[in-house]
């Protein structure tokens, strides 16, 4: 009874708005499934915004109902975004039965979609609350069109803060194959792409809701989209000033040795010879810089430095620099050893650079178990998914590779989905980015292409060329505007070869970083403050 008193919206209408929101969620997630549907991502948020506004049309919608409508949008959205989890079947590396694997992966997909939906759905009640505050500002009511886009920015950013938040399914990633529309990431980052997409959706929703201003809002939505598209087309078309940049021929080595089983069943000498042959082949093609994938050589080089010898010899003979993926072992205060994924630098004179880059972001339940003691007690099955019996070690800083060509900033696998890490490397002086990754767990699933999309965005954001070496794919050379050249297909053996430039210029994003998050918080705070001031003034007049 209390619920019906708070909102006069009939349950039948509420169900319709939930269905509209759910349809919007499917449409919003469709570019993650079918890349050709990228344009739908620009209109999908209109479904949710329309449903939320209509649900609160009388200004009496309960926060619970607003949350429910938003949940109907986000659950199908995240199902689409993480459906590639099912491709991990049958999880033979975890030594579990096919039935257990199917159950765990299905549960994992539903759990991922549920966890993110539960968190993101708070956009619903927050949107309703802030929109009401905006309406109380009188002449500033037009600002309400910014409410949803700014809330979206905040919630995407929040995903980067804890282990439970994985910034993998950002709206910008679904746009990776339409380079002109994501060039504005060079201005305010990938979060800005999400802002623009939801802003276009908000304008479309307002065009449907406000009949008297339909043409205005429709034209505005088209204008915003075309301006962003035009910026991208111009940025891609305008040639760069060659200046004094250093150009180097680089190769990303793809050995195609799966970490699921092959790597641990092969003799180390066999793995080493495969990579030496590939490096020699790349050198024959003129490669001066070699990037080898994450943990390609499954040894602790810091414990057994003599294992560098074959790579030192080839680097010296060929006069090349090699970034070599291996492991790094550390011992904590309890005497327990932790393994870290590391990238070592082999110089053209055969020497090994002091220090190494160690992976900074570890995969939850893959390389470490969050809240391990609690999980082991309450959900012991989840600990079986982890590859390690103890949590892996992690790096603390950017640890740039100081090479004869310039400074290189490494990102290992999961690092590359956090734009703050690439930004830190570039601000520390990286003139080139190198991503070493191992996606063999996902075989030929869509995850490989989504992960590649993050490398594309990192290059655009920072205006840096990027060499991406993936163990089983997808390896590629990416220029500073996100153009992918000579990509290797998944499960191919070989190398991706291309010319890269070491750049020292800065994009707007490199200078200001994720300032759009600050703008979003300022907007929310300002709206609530202005509303409170005006409300206080009205009470005084009475």
Helices and strands as residue ranges (DSSP letters): H 2-6, H 11-33, G 35-42, H 45-55, H 63-81, G 83-88, G 92-94, H 98-120, H 122-135, G 138-146, H 147-158, G 171-175, H 179-182, H 185-188, H 190-209, G 211-213, H 214-237, E 246-254, H 262-265, H 268-284, E 289-292, G 305-308, H 309-318, E 321-331, E 337-346, E 357-358, H 372-378, H 380-383, E 401-402, E 407-412, G 413-417, H 419-427, E 432-437, G 440-442, H 447-462, E 466-470, E 476-478, E 484-485, E 494-502, H 508-512, H 515-541
